[in-house]
Amino acid sequence: MDTLENLETTLDEDQTSQTVQGELPALTSLMGGKLDDTTNDLSRHPTLPRLHRLSSEWNEFHDQLNGWKRSLARRAQELGQQISQLTQLQDTWNATLHSDETPKLPAEVRQRVETTLAAVQTTLQKFEKRQQLVLTLQDQVVEQDRHVSQALISLERAREEAVSQLFVRDDHPLWSPRVWSQNVAAESRRFSRQVHDLAAYFEREKGRFLLHGLLFIALAVAFWWTRRAIRKRLAEEPALQHAAAVFSVPVETALVLALLVSGWIYSKSPRLLFAVIGAAALVPTALILRKLIHQRLFPLVTALVSFYFVDQLRIVVASHELLSRLLFLGEMLAAALFGYRSLAIVYSFATAEGKIGRALKIALFAIRLAFGMFLLAFALNFLGYNRLSRLIGITLLTSAYLALVLYGAIRIVDGIVLSALNVPPLTRLGLVKRNHAFLYERTRRLLIWLGVALWIIFVLDSLALRAPLFQDLKALSASALTLGSHKFIVGDILLFAVAIWVAVIASRISRFVLEEEVFPCVHLAPGLHYSISKSIHYAILIIGFFAGVGLLGFDLSKLTILAGAFSVGLGFGLQNIINNFVSGLILLFERPIKVGDVIQIDTTEGVVEQIGIRASVVRTTNGSEIILPNAKLISDPVTNWTFSRRQRLIVIPLSVAPGTDGQKVIDALKSAAVGHPAVIKDPPPHALFIDFTGGVLRFELRARTNQFEDWSAIRSELAMAINAALIAQDITIK
């Protein structure tokens, strides 16, 4: 009975068949409408972008159905095993019930056997019923997947035909009488069905719409609160003016960002939904941009919004061939005329700015190119080259819409980043305080490059070039290069380069964070932060190198053997370089010399500026920089004036005439040293009588300063102070 209870629990927890059973009818209905749209599109020679979008939609169906097939197959296997277990139990209890020994058992025991057998049979019937349901669902899913496969095959054939017939006239010229005969009633019914599909999708996916609405409300509240915070700080931080412009319309800003994620929220939605979402995203984007761009450029934004609405209307009535064609011709002609007008707008803007920069030159070139392409698309469609004209015109328009939305999104995110860098808690970080402009500029560049990359991918996708281009790149990356007995894959070489690049970037970021945020907050010995930073730099580069070698396909155990073989040659050919490299590591870890130390080698004295892989840089007192091999700093005697203490001993010798009171001289020397603010008091300065050879009395002042970089100037000031003190005492210096 425990076994039966456990089995029935698994039956109740079976979500696979319940999910498929609940969602399959809606998916079948949606696929039916999509199949009707696809058949209608294929009958009208669709453009390559349209074929690509249809293929993407059908591939989503294919992926979901394949997932269901795998889940149902796994569930059917589990049910088969459970039914086999129940059948074995049934046979066992049947044998028990009909055994010759059973009549000898007490009536209660026989009753218990019969009850158990009935429970096993009831559970077995439930599992057999569920198995029948799963098998039925499998048949239905396979049947629907067969329709999807047929649609994908038809789309692939249509794509091949579209590519081969791209420059062939595929429609009648506009003046042909056959163009003007259309069944308007049938096309109207198709539009009504699109509205019905949208209503059914809304009814079926209310949770997605609710989630999207909550996301919009959360963003709107966040932007409204940010607007209040920015307005309070606007007088203190004028740099927030740009962010204030973005957040001055919090509802529109939240709507744009919320609609940008619609593709991830609404899967397998009707065509009409994304037409509505596109219009809803473009209008607030235009309103935001009007606050961020020059007033002379307002007509450009307004025109793009108008074209977009006409474009969406054309997509909705795409099943009505004549009306869709007339709308397309009107779009192309209006776009060409507006392009011509835009040249005058851009020229006037350049005149107002006083010069034509690189951005304006690019804009002028793009407008001239678009003007010519719109005219070309209009002429081709008028003559009957429908497929080619739509490929040109639709690609131009959609790329312009995406550029507008991406520009608006970049400006919004740019404003968010700018406001975040100027308000707590980021303003409390020393890294942000000292590098505010640097962080903002790098983030802005990253956003621009990301937007450009997305726009390029979209344009390639619209021209049906992304898939073949990526396929060619994949084939190129799979090709092999032979070097001696080794064979390298091009893709592995690229991965090796990427690993090294990532290691370099990670090293820069880690050292930047350490030097700007961590080291200023902790107390370290002088030069230790430089050693830590360099050690982390080398460690990350070594890890990146070995990771790249692993991606390159090398066996790391063989690499150690190869490194051992090379070490012999390196030992002779690169002896000095390796010596200097190892010496640099010793300098970093043992730290006999640190960055910032004042050292002296022979007669050369200066401050250590950098300890590199091969050599170190020492800046002398005259401003010149000396490049010293690291091995010289290890093997040669080096005087480190600041090794244990950041102090410098200043020695000033002097001679006076015989007969001079020595105590007066010593007192004058001490008073001059004590009176100088750069001379430290512990240990105190010393004045000593050295000897009286050569007919003079020789004295020496010894004082210490912690301003070791300026010790020469301090020595000069002390000498002048001593001279003045001795003159005041009528003591003659010899």
C-alpha positions in Angstrom: 0.0 0.0 0.0 3.0 2.3 0.6 4.2 1.6 -2.9 0.7 2.4 -4.3 0.6 5.7 -2.3 4.0 6.7 -3.5 3.2 5.9 -7.2 -0.1 7.9 -7.0 1.8 10.8 -5.5 4.1 10.9 -8.6 0.9 10.7 -10.7 -0.5 13.7 -9.0 2.7 15.6 -9.3 2.9 15.0 -13.1 3.2 18.5 -14.5 4.3 17.5 -18.0 1.1 16.1 -19.4 -1.0 18.7 -17.6 1.1 21.5 -19.0 1.0 20.2 -22.6 -2.7 19.3 -22.3 -3.5 22.9 -21.2 -1.3 24.8 -23.6 -1.5 22.7 -26.7 -4.9 23.8 -27.9 -4.0 27.5 -27.6 -0.7 26.8 -29.4 -2.5 24.9 -32.1 -4.9 27.8 -32.6 -2.1 30.3 -32.7 -0.2 28.2 -35.2 -3.3 27.9 -37.4 -3.5 31.7 -37.6 0.2 32.0 -38.2 0.0 29.3 -40.9 -2.7 31.3 -42.6 -0.5 34.4 -42.4 2.5 32.6 -43.7 0.6 31.1 -46.6 -0.8 34.5 -47.5 2.7 36.0 -47.2 4.3 33.3 -49.4 1.7 33.9 -52.1 2.8 37.6 -52.3 6.5 37.1 -52.8 7.6 38.3 -49.3 10.9 40.2 -48.8 14.0 38.6 -47.2 13.5 40.4 -43.9 9.9 39.2 -43.7 11.0 35.6 -44.5 13.6 35.8 -41.8 11.1 37.0 -39.2 8.6 34.3 -40.2 11.4 31.6 -39.9 12.3 32.9 -36.4 8.6 32.7 -35.3 8.3 29.2 -36.7 11.6 28.1 -35.1 10.2 29.3 -31.7 7.2 26.9 -32.3 9.6 24.2 -33.3 11.8 24.6 -30.2 8.7 24.5 -27.9 7.3 21.4 -29.6 10.6 19.7 -29.4 10.8 20.4 -25.7 7.4 19.0 -25.3 8.3 15.9 -27.3 11.4 15.3 -25.1 9.4 15.8 -21.9 6.5 13.5 -23.1 8.9 10.8 -24.2 10.7 10.9 -20.8 7.3 10.8 -19.0 6.1 7.9 -21.2 9.2 6.0 -20.3 8.6 6.6 -16.6 5.0 5.6 -16.9 6.0 2.4 -18.7 8.3 1.5 -15.9 5.7 2.3 -13.3 3.0 0.3 -15.2 5.5 -2.7 -15.4 6.0 -2.4 -11.6 2.2 -2.3 -11.0 1.6 -5.3 -13.4 4.2 -7.3 -11.4 2.4 -6.4 -8.2 -1.0 -7.4 -9.8 0.4 -10.8 -10.9 1.8 -11.4 -7.4 -1.5 -10.6 -5.6 -3.5 -12.6 -8.2 -1.2 -15.6 -7.6 -1.7 -15.0 -3.9 -5.5 -14.9 -4.2 -5.7 -18.0 -6.3 -3.2 -20.0 -4.4 -4.2 -23.4 -2.9 -3.2 -22.1 0.5 -5.5 -19.1 0.4 -8.7 -20.9 1.4 -7.0 -22.0 4.5 -6.4 -18.4 5.6 -8.7 -16.5 7.9 -11.5 -14.6 6.2 -10.0 -11.3 7.3 -6.7 -12.1 5.6 -8.5 -13.1 2.4 -10.5 -9.9 2.5 -7.3 -7.9 2.9 -5.7 -9.7 -0.1 -8.8 -8.9 -2.2 -8.7 -5.2 -1.1 -5.0 -4.9 -1.9 -5.5 -6.5 -5.3 -8.4 -4.1 -6.1 -6.3 -1.1 -5.0 -3.4 -2.3 -7.3 -5.9 -2.7 -10.2 -7.4 0.7 -9.6 -3.9 2.4 -9.5 -2.9 0.4 -12.6 -6.0 1.7 -14.5 -5.0 5.3 -13.5 -1.5 4.9 -14.9 -2.7 3.2 -18.1 -5.2 6.1 -18.6 -2.4 8.6 -18.0 -0.2 6.7 -20.4 -2.9 6.8 -23.0 -3.2 10.5 -22.5 0.6 11.0 -22.9 0.7 8.9 -26.0 -2.2 10.9 -27.4 -0.5 14.1 -26.6 2.7 12.8 -28.2 0.8 12.1 -31.4 -0.7 15.6 -31.4 2.6 17.3 -30.7 4.3 15.3 -33.5 1.5 16.2 -35.9 1.8 19.9 -35.0 5.6 19.7 -35.3 5.1 18.2 -38.8 3.2 21.3 -39.8 6.0 23.5 -38.4 8.6 21.5 -40.3 6.6 21.9 -43.5 6.3 25.7 -42.9 10.0 26.0 -42.3 10.7 24.0 -45.5 8.4 26.3 -47.4 10.0 29.4 -46.0 13.5 28.1 -46.8 12.4 27.4 -50.4 10.9 30.9 -50.6 14.1 32.4 -49.2 16.2 30.5 -51.9 13.8 31.7 -54.5 13.9 35.3 -53.2 17.7 35.3 -53.3 17.8 33.9 -56.8 15.0 36.1 -58.1 16.0 39.3 -56.3 16.7 41.2 -59.4 13.8 39.7 -61.4 10.4 41.5 -61.9 8.0 39.6 -59.6 4.9 41.8 -59.9 3.0 43.8 -62.5 3.8 47.5 -63.0 1.5 49.9 -61.1 -0.3 50.9 -64.3 -1.4 47.3 -65.0 -5.2 46.7 -64.7 -4.5 43.4 -62.8 -3.0 45.4 -59.9 -6.2 47.2 -59.2 -8.5 44.1 -58.9 -8.4 43.0 -55.2 -10.9 41.1 -53.0 -11.3 43.7 -50.3 -13.8 41.7 -48.3 -11.4 38.8 -47.9 -8.6 41.0 -46.8 -10.9 42.7 -44.3 -11.7 39.3 -42.8 -8.0 38.6 -42.4 -7.5 41.9 -40.5 -10.5 41.0 -38.2 -8.9 37.6 -37.5 -5.6 39.4 -36.5 -7.6 41.5 -34.0 -9.3 38.3 -32.7 -5.9 36.6 -32.3 -4.6 39.5 -30.3 -7.7 39.5 -28.0 -7.3 35.7 -27.6 -3.6 36.1 -26.8 -4.4 38.8 -24.2 -7.0 36.5 -22.6 -4.6 33.6 -22.5 -1.5 35.5 -21.3 -2.9 38.0 -18.8 -0.1 37.2 -16.4 2.5 38.4 -18.9 0.6 41.7 -19.4 0.3 42.1 -15.6 4.0 41.5 -15.2 4.8 44.1 -17.9 2.5 46.6 -16.3 4.1 46.1 -12.8 7.5 46.6 -14.4 6.4 49.8 -16.0 4.9 51.1 -12.7 8.1 50.2 -10.8 10.3 52.0 -13.4 8.0 55.1 -13.4 8.1 55.3 -9.6 11.9 54.9 -9.5 12.4 57.6 -12.2 9.9 60.0 -10.5 11.9 59.6 -7.2 15.2 60.1 -9.1 13.8 63.3 -10.7 13.1 64.7 -7.2 16.6 63.8 -6.0 18.3 65.3 -9.0 16.3 68.6 -8.8 17.6 69.0 -5.2 21.2 68.5 -6.3 21.0 70.4 -9.6 22.2 73.7 -8.1 25.2 71.9 -6.5 26.0 69.7 -9.5 25.5 71.5 -12.9 26.7 68.4 -14.6 23.4 66.8 -13.8 21.6 69.0 -16.3 21.6 66.2 -18.9 20.3 63.6 -16.4 17.6 66.1 -15.3 16.4 66.4 -18.9 16.1 62.6 -19.1 14.2 62.3 -15.8 12.0 65.3 -16.4 9.5 62.9 -18.2 9.6 59.8 -15.9 6.5 58.2 -17.4 7.8 58.4 -20.9 11.3 57.2 -19.9 9.8 54.2 -18.0 7.6 53.3 -20.9 10.5 53.2 -23.3 12.6 51.0 -21.1 9.7 48.7 -20.3 8.7 48.3 -24.0 12.3 47.5 -24.9 12.1 44.2 -23.1 8.8 43.2 -24.7 10.5 40.6 -26.9 11.5 38.6 -23.8 8.1 38.9 -22.1 5.8 38.2 -25.0 6.8 35.0 -26.8 5.0 33.7 -29.9 2.6 36.7 -29.9 0.5 37.9 -32.8 1.9 40.3 -35.4 -0.5 43.0 -34.4 0.8 43.1 -30.8 4.3 44.1 -31.8 3.0 46.7 -34.2 1.2 48.3 -31.3 4.3 47.9 -29.0 6.5 49.5 -31.7 4.2 52.5 -32.0 3.9 52.8 -28.2 7.7 52.8 -27.9 8.5 55.2 -30.7 6.2 58.0 -29.5 7.7 58.5 -26.0 11.2 58.1 -27.5 10.5 61.0 -29.7 9.2 63.1 -26.8 12.3 62.3 -24.8 14.6 63.1 -27.7 13.0 66.5 -28.1 14.4 67.4 -24.7 17.9 66.1 -25.6 18.5 67.3 -29.1 18.8 70.7 -30.8 15.5 72.3 -31.8 16.5 72.4 -35.4 16.5 68.5 -35.5 12.9 68.2 -34.2 11.5 67.7 -37.8 13.7 64.6 -38.2 12.2 63.0 -35.1 8.6 63.9 -36.0 9.1 62.6 -39.6 10.4 59.3 -38.4 7.5 58.9 -36.0 5.0 59.6 -38.8 6.7 57.2 -41.2 6.6 54.5 -38.5 2.8 54.9 -38.1 2.4 54.6 -41.8 4.7 51.6 -41.8 2.7 49.8 -39.1 -0.5 50.6 -41.0 1.1 49.0 -44.1 2.1 45.9 -42.1 -1.4 45.5 -40.6 -3.1 45.8 -44.1 -0.2 43.7 -45.7 -2.8 41.1 -46.8 -4.4 43.8 -49.1 -1.8 43.8 -51.8 -2.9 47.0 -53.6 -3.4 49.1 -50.5 -0.1 47.9 -49.0 1.7 48.7 -52.3 0.2 52.2 -52.5 1.2 52.9 -48.9 4.7 51.7 -49.6 5.0 54.0 -52.7 3.8 56.9 -50.7 6.3 56.2 -47.9 9.2 56.0 -50.3 8.3 59.2 -52.1 7.6 61.1 -48.9 10.9 59.7 -47.4 12.8 60.9 -50.4 11.3 64.3 -50.3 12.0 64.6 -46.6 15.5 63.4 -47.1 16.0 66.3 -49.5 14.5 68.6 -47.0 16.7 67.2 -44.2 19.9 68.2 -46.1 18.8 71.8 -45.7 18.0 71.2 -42.0 21.5 69.7 -41.3 23.2 72.5 -43.3 21.4 75.1 -41.2 22.3 73.3 -38.1 26.0 73.2 -39.2 25.8 77.0 -40.0 24.5 77.7 -36.5 27.3 75.6 -35.0 29.9 77.5 -37.1 31.6 74.3 -38.4 30.9 70.9 -39.9 32.3 68.3 -37.6 32.8 64.6 -38.3 29.4 63.7 -37.0 27.7 66.2 -39.3 29.7 65.0 -42.3 28.6 61.4 -41.5 25.0 62.6 -41.2 25.1 64.4 -44.5 26.5 61.4 -46.3 23.9 59.1 -44.7 21.0 61.5 -45.7 22.3 61.7 -49.3 22.6 57.9 -49.5 19.1 57.5 -48.0 17.7 60.0 -50.4 19.0 58.1 -53.4 17.9 54.7 -52.1 14.4 55.9 -51.4 14.0 57.2 -54.9 15.4 53.9 -56.2 13.0 51.8 -54.1 10.1 54.0 -55.4 11.1 53.5 -59.0 11.6 49.7 -58.6 8.3 49.2 -57.0 6.5 51.3 -59.5 8.0 49.1 -62.3 7.1 45.9 -60.6 10.3 44.9 -58.8 8.4 44.4 -55.6 10.8 42.2 -53.7 13.9 44.2 -54.4 12.2 47.6 -53.7 10.8 46.4 -50.4 14.1 45.0 -49.3 15.7 48.4 -49.9 13.0 50.6 -48.5 11.9 48.6 -45.5 15.5 48.0 -44.5 16.2 51.8 -44.6 13.1 52.7 -42.6 13.4 50.0 -40.0 17.1 50.7 -39.5 16.2 54.4 -39.0 13.5 53.5 -36.4 15.9 51.3 -34.5 18.6 54.0 -34.6 16.1 56.4 -33.1 15.0 54.0 -30.4 18.6 53.0 -29.6 19.7 56.6 -29.5 16.9 57.4 -27.1 17.7 54.4 -24.9 21.4 55.3 -24.9 20.7 58.8 -23.8 18.3 57.5 -21.1 20.9 55.0 -19.7 23.6 57.7 -20.1 21.5 60.0 -17.9 21.0 57.2 -15.4 24.7 56.5 -15.2 25.5 60.3 -14.9 22.9 60.7 -12.0 24.2 57.5 -10.3 27.8 58.9 -10.3 26.6 62.2 -8.8 24.4 60.9 -6.0 25.0 58.7 -3.0 26.0 56.0 -2.4 28.5 56.1 -5.3 29.6 59.6 -4.5 31.0 58.2 -1.2 33.5 56.1 -3.0 36.9 57.6 -3.5 37.2 55.8 -6.8 34.2 57.7 -8.1 35.2 61.1 -6.6 38.6 61.0 -8.2 37.6 59.5 -11.5 34.1 60.7 -12.1 34.7 62.1 -15.6 36.8 59.0 -16.6 34.1 56.5 -15.5 31.3 58.4 -17.2 33.3 58.8 -20.5 34.1 55.0 -20.6 30.6 54.0 -19.8 29.3 56.3 -22.5 31.7 54.9 -25.0 30.6 51.4 -24.1 27.0 52.2 -24.5 27.7 53.8 -27.9 29.6 50.8 -29.2 26.9 48.4 -27.9 24.3 50.4 -29.7 26.3 50.4 -32.9 26.8 46.7 -32.7 23.1 46.0 -32.2 22.3 48.3 -35.1 24.7 46.6 -37.4 23.4 43.1 -36.4 19.9 44.3 -37.1 20.8 45.7 -40.5 22.6 42.5 -41.5 19.5 40.6 -40.2 17.2 42.8 -42.3 19.3 42.2 -45.4 19.3 38.4 -44.7 23.1 38.6 -44.4 23.6 37.8 -40.7 22.9 34.0 -41.0 25.2 33.4 -44.0 27.9 35.8 -42.6 27.9 34.0 -39.2 27.9 30.6 -41.0 31.0 31.7 -43.0 32.7 33.0 -39.9 31.9 29.7 -38.2 33.3 27.7 -41.1 36.4 30.0 -41.0 36.9 29.5 -37.3 36.6 25.7 -37.8 39.4 25.7 -40.5 42.9 24.5 -39.5 46.3 25.9 -39.8 49.3 23.5 -39.9 52.6 24.6 -38.3 55.1 21.7 -38.5 53.6 18.7 -36.8 51.0 20.8 -35.0 47.6 21.7 -36.3 45.8 24.8 -35.0 42.1 25.6 -35.3 41.5 29.3 -36.3 38.7 29.5 -33.7 41.1 28.3 -31.0 43.6 30.9 -31.9 40.9 33.6 -31.7 39.9 32.2 -28.2 43.5 32.4 -27.2 43.7 36.0 -28.2 40.4 36.7 -26.4 41.7 35.0 -23.2 44.8 37.2 -23.3 42.7 40.3 -24.0 40.3 39.5 -21.1 43.3 38.9 -18.8 44.8 42.3 -19.7 41.4 44.1 -19.1 40.8 42.2 -15.9 44.3 43.2 -14.7 43.7 46.8 -15.5 40.4 46.9 -13.8 41.7 45.1 -10.7 44.7 47.4 -10.4 42.5 50.5 -10.9 40.1 49.5 -8.1 43.0 48.6 -5.8 44.9 51.8 -6.4 41.9 54.1 -6.4 39.7 52.6 -3.7 41.5 49.9 -1.6 45.0 51.2 -1.1 44.0 54.7 0.1 41.8 53.2 2.8 44.5 50.9 4.3 47.8 51.6 5.9 50.6 49.8 4.1 54.4 50.0 4.2 55.9 52.4 1.6 56.1 50.6 -1.8 54.0 47.6 -0.7 51.0 48.7 -2.6 53.1 48.8 -5.8 54.4 45.2 -5.1 50.8 43.9 -4.5 49.5 45.6 -7.7 52.4 44.3 -9.8 52.0 40.8 -8.4 48.3 40.7 -9.1 49.0 42.0 -12.6 51.5 39.2 -13.3 49.2 36.5 -11.7 46.2 37.5 -13.8 48.3 37.6 -17.0 49.8 34.1 -16.2 46.3 32.7 -15.5 45.0 34.2 -18.8 48.0 32.8 -20.7 47.5 29.3 -19.4 43.7 29.5 -20.0 44.4 30.7 -23.6 46.9 27.8 -24.1 44.2 25.4 -22.8 41.7 26.8 -25.2 44.3 26.6 -28.0 44.3 22.8 -27.6 47.7 22.3 -26.0 48.1 19.6 -23.4 49.5 21.5 -20.5 51.6 18.5 -19.4 53.2 18.6 -22.8 53.7 22.3 -22.5 55.8 21.8 -19.4 58.1 19.4 -21.4 58.2 21.9 -24.2 59.1 24.7 -21.7 61.9 22.5 -20.3 63.3 22.0 -23.8 63.1 25.7 -24.5 64.7 26.6 -21.2 68.1 25.4 -22.4 68.0 27.7 -25.5 66.5 30.5 -23.4 69.2 30.1 -20.8 71.9 30.9 -23.4 70.1 33.2 -25.8 68.1 35.2 -23.3 70.3 35.0 -20.3 70.4 38.7 -19.5 66.6 39.1 -20.1 65.7 36.2 -17.8 68.2 37.4 -15.2 66.6 40.9 -15.2 63.1 39.4 -15.1 64.0 37.2 -12.0 65.7 40.2 -10.5 62.5 42.2 -10.9 60.5 39.5 -9.1 63.0 39.6 -6.3 62.7 43.4 -6.1 58.9 43.1 -5.9 58.8 40.3 -3.2 61.9 40.9 -1.1 61.6 44.7 -1.5 65.1 45.8 -0.9 64.2 48.7 -3.1 60.7 50.1 -3.4 58.9 52.6 -5.6 59.5 56.0 -4.0 62.9 55.1 -2.4 65.8 57.4 -2.8 68.8 55.3 -3.9 72.3 56.0 -5.0 74.4 53.8 -7.4 78.0 55.0 -7.8 77.5 58.7 -8.3 73.9 58.5 -9.6 71.2 59.4 -7.1 67.5 59.6 -7.6 64.0 58.4 -6.8 62.7 55.0 -7.9 59.7 55.7 -10.2 58.9 52.2 -11.5 60.0 48.6 -11.2 59.3 46.9 -14.5 59.7 43.3 -15.9 63.2 43.9 -17.3 64.3 47.3 -15.9 63.5 50.0 -13.4 63.2 53.8 -13.9 65.0 56.2 -11.5 64.4 59.9 -11.7 67.5 62.0 -10.8 67.5 65.3 -9.1 68.1 67.1 -12.4 64.9 65.7 -13.8 66.4 63.1 -16.1 65.3 59.5 -16.0 67.8 56.6 -15.9 66.8 53.1 -17.1 68.6 50.6 -14.9 68.5 46.8 -15.5 67.0 45.0 -12.5 70.0 42.7 -12.2 72.2 45.8 -11.5 70.0 46.7 -8.6 70.4 43.2 -7.2 74.1 42.5 -7.8 75.7 45.9 -7.4 76.0 47.8 -4.2 73.1 50.2 -3.8 72.7 52.9 -1.2 69.1 53.1 -0.2 68.6 56.3 1.8 65.0 55.5 2.7 65.2 51.7 3.2 64.1 51.5 6.9 63.2 55.2 7.6 61.9 57.8 5.2 64.7 60.2 6.4 67.7 61.7 4.7 70.9 62.6 6.5 72.3 66.0 5.6 76.0 66.5 6.3 77.5 70.0 6.1 81.3 70.3 6.8 83.0 73.7 7.4 86.4 75.0 8.6 87.2 78.1 10.7 90.3 79.9 11.6 92.5 78.7 14.5 91.8 80.4 17.9 88.1 80.5 17.3 85.9 79.4 20.2 84.8 75.9 19.2 81.7 75.9 21.5 80.4 79.1 19.8 80.7 77.4 16.4 78.9 74.2 17.7 76.1 76.3 19.2 75.7 78.3 16.0 75.5 75.1 13.9 72.9 73.6 16.3 70.7 76.7 16.4 70.7 77.0 12.6 69.6 73.4 12.3 67.0 73.5 15.0 65.5 76.7 13.6 64.9 75.1 10.2 61.3 73.6 9.9 62.3 70.8 7.6 64.9 69.3 10.1 63.3 66.7 12.3 63.7 66.9 16.1 64.1 63.1 16.7 66.9 62.3 16.4 68.1 65.8 17.1 70.8 67.5 14.9 74.5 67.1 16.0 77.4 69.5 15.6 80.9 67.9 16.0 84.4 69.1 16.1 86.3 66.8 13.7 90.0 67.8 13.9 92.5 70.7 13.6 94.7 69.6 10.7 95.9 71.9 7.9 96.0 75.0 10.0 92.1 75.1 10.4 89.5 73.9 12.8 87.1 71.4 11.0 83.5 71.1 12.2 80.6 69.1 10.8 76.8 69.5 11.1 74.7 66.3 10.9 70.9 66.8 10.6 68.0 64.6 9.3 64.9 65.5 7.3 61.9 63.4 6.2 61.5 65.5 3.1 64.0 63.4 1.3 62.9 64.5 -2.2 63.9 68.1 -1.3 67.0 67.4 0.7 69.3 69.4 -1.7 67.2 72.5 -1.2 67.1 72.0 2.5 70.9 71.5 2.6 71.3 74.8 0.7 69.0 76.6 3.2 70.9 75.2 6.2 74.2 76.3 4.7 73.0 79.8 4.2 71.5 79.9 7.8 74.9 78.7 9.2 76.8 81.3 7.2 74.5 84.0 8.6 74.9 82.7 12.2 78.7 82.6 12.0 78.8 86.1 10.5 76.7 87.4 13.4 79.2 85.8 15.8 82.2 87.4 13.8 83.5 83.9 13.0 85.5 83.6 9.8 85.0 80.6 7.6 88.1 79.2 6.0 
